[in-house]
Amino acid sequence: MSRNLELFSQKFKASTPFNGVYVGRVIGEETKSRKRFLIDGVVSPALPLQMNGTRRRGYRVGEVIEVPGHAVKPTEAMGTDYESSVRNQLVECANKSKALADAYLKVLNELQSGEFFSA
């Protein structure tokens, strides 16, 4: 029982393949290999585009996602809100790739104008 209490109170990082990296808490186990994860902060946002060109949404603080157990690791990392995470990624990518930076800039502009979908 104490192992379960530790599991649910410790801070974790959940890495999703293309949908971002998040910090938060494990709030349940769907199966032995899947965990329910409450997002407390965003470390890195989702990649802005899918292969077919449609926009990736990513996840926001307060949302609950289900992730594979192997994607959840203890961490001391701090996260931010999604918009700040996009800003940070934009600065980092500006040095690496103009095309990726342009895609993140478009996401940021849409977030600020309220045009970005929020499903």
PECORNOR-V722839 format. One record per run of one state. SS is the DSSP state (hx for helix, st for strand, lp for the rest). FROM is the first residue (numbers start at 1). TO is the last residue. If there is no record, write none. Layout:
# PECORNOR-V722839
((SS FROM TO) (SS FROM TO))
This chain:
# PECORNOR-V722839
((lp 1 1) (hx 2 9) (lp 10 11) (st 12 16) (lp 17 19) (st 20 31) (lp 32 33) (st 34 44) (lp 45 48) (st 49 49) (lp 50 54) (st 55 55) (lp 56 63) (st 64 68) (hx 69 71) (st 72 74) (lp 75 79) (st 80 80) (lp 81 81) (hx 82 96) (lp 97 97) (hx 98 113) (lp 114 119))
